[in-house]
């Protein structure tokens, strides 16, 4: 999971992120090639997180398949799925629109890290 998110950069994903919710994946020849899951939860809402596909495996509908399952699980709990995406991630935005997500807000984020010096 760490290797796939490091390669595809779907957003923040650290070694314990998978503990925040259910993550589903697709493997080919024992290698994780696509995944999606749940992360941030606030009352009534759950974030769809870490939607990513290895570049050598795009175009097979893996992200759509995984997202459809993750979204259905969220809806089955009576919650509303939400997500965030970088503005330059055109391919993902097109998929999200096909899955009936709509743009709600443009957010600016800053990542702060402790200086190692």
C-alpha angles and dihedrals in degrees: 000000000000092000093049094048091045089054098043101031099213091167137285112350123156135176093277100037091100088066091068095071148332117309123192126199146183120224129198118192089349094305123116105240102167138014146167133177150147128287125150115047126189123168107295096001138080127188119233102224144189097011102177143144127197108253091240090058105045122123097047097098094249095136092049092048094049094043092049090056094044091048092048091052090052092048091047087061090054092251132128119241119224136171144179129226137183111258091235094055094096097164093054092046090053090053092047091052090051087053088053100253113147131204111257105169144354109234131192117213134192125198115211121196130184112254108248092212 
